[in-house]
């Protein structure tokens, strides 16, 4: 963040259910978090902005850009995905699914487990975006992914092929 602040105003959002923010009373979904982003934008008086999202934040950036494209100048997605089961490497997705199951079972007894269930649920359940939806992202988009990231390179390339003005940067060992 400090590097970006040398060149522009940065607003780092602690999304609902992440970091120090609680999940609220309506559960946890990318739709609700996109509403939260719009509220922050309205309160701060931001007309248009660059949006950078990592992992869940990348998925949220996609959801927000599809819902409110008029507020996005440029979009940067890092380790975002559309198809969780075919897009995320199994060695990452399977433990997330197991953790979700355990947290769901314990959520009746523990608020901490319920919060964990809600957050992991974002990585287990589809969030309502398809590859074809990405064709509506007309703003310049950069997708960043590392060679060893949780997202399959094939998923990243397929996403990029659906976004009209998209570049992809894959960071490999030694880059």
Buried (B, 14 or more C-beta within 10 A) or exposed (E): EEEEEEEEEBEEBEBBBBEEEEBEEEEBBBBBBBBBBBEEBEEEEEEEBBBBBBBBBBBBBBBBBBBBEEBBEBBBBBBBBBBBEEBBBEEEBEEBBEBBEBBBEBBEEEEEBBBBBBBBBBBBEEBEBEBEBBEEBEBBBBBBBBEEBBBBBEBBEBBBEBBEEBEBEBEEEEE
